[in-house]
Amino acid sequence: MGSEKAGIRLKDYKGRLFRIGELMFDDNSFGSIKGKCNELFSVLFHRRFTTPERAFSETTAFPADKLSAKNMCAKLVISTIADVRNTMFMSSIQHFPKTHWEVLPDSMEKQKRFHDQVAGHILAGPLKHYWGEKSRYVSDDNPYSLFLSLGIPFEVIEEPVINNGWVFVSDFDYNRLQKGNSTYIMRNEKEGYLGISEDINTLFNFKKSILPKLKNIPHIIDEKPVVCAWYPTAKKVLVWNLSENNENFTLKRENKIINFYLPGLDSILLNDLSS
């Protein structure tokens, strides 16, 4: 989640070869919705400091047989969403189970096709991903990340002074921000901040309250954990099912809709319903 606490000042490495951070090395950690959101949050954060061509994802399994093939495939989606051009599978000193390679090649090829269509395009959306300096230097490394599962597009911001949308911040950034006119959200309500506890049902209620304000923004209308990454300059939306269950979803933009099916942990690249 930054490593400044370990003495690595990220701005000193800006634009250089960069191993994009991740957290979840086995099914127990990556298997939860929060685990997937934390890892996506971490990779999106580190991409602030380097170009796509110089970004390397360490898709680690430790021990080598404790991260399932389906979760390794899911990690590939994170590289696509964050435009990480170099993804490495790492298993320490042991090889991955041979059975992993019965499913990995197809997923690798699929994500390459998706990545080719969104590479170089910037994420956009009303939900704002922010990880502040205080969070990186002195926090408990627990970002407010679950909003990424709401099926509403998001974007990564380097400074919190934003005049639209909803900015999610950690407790450690409270009262340390120069704020704009956005709505600033924390887990607990404090002066100047909207308090929304970080659990999926509470966040779905928040989603209901803002749907009328999304207007010309593509989004998933269902109350199911799903990532909706929007690349308006590519006119594409990448949707990632965070559940292990097969699900039906609906993408909506104004009066246009697309109904589609996604297997558990799978992803799909759709047009963004723009005219």
C-alpha angles and dihedrals in degrees: 000000000000108000094224087126086062092053100264108129102201098205088063088065098043113145095010131111103297134188103218110229124246135170116196117082102166142032093262092061102031094039097078124079090239090051092055092045092050092052093047089047091052095049092047090050095051092047086069088076105050144030122262092250092055095044118104123187117211100208094192130188118190119208090021096236096045097079110071123225091246091056092046088054089049091054089059088064090060091057090052095048093049094040095240104168099196121054122179127190108219126189104167112234097334128074123243115258108278090234089068088071091061089073108019099075094058092049092047091053092046094052090047089057091049093044092052088060099048103030111127094015119117126235115244135184147122095264111081125215110210131167110180132209095254090051089054098046106038111007134109090250091246107130125191092251107142092090086077088073096060097092091241120121119255140188135207117244128192096199126035097223097109126148100206141039132019123306118204115207137175124245090254093064093056113128091001098091133094097220134204128200097292124111109261115210130200133167091255126037115251134162109301093006132094111229115224117162114231101247126115099241093051090048091050088056088052088050091055090053095054101039093094088056096054093078107156096017120106112234143157111258097198123099094233128115105265138141117231111192114186126201104183096182089056092040088229138126122200113205121194121191105220093191125085087224123093108249144185116226139185123215113202135189116173104307096342123094140180119200114202144160127236128187117226114294091359128128138212134196114222136175111260096239092246117153 
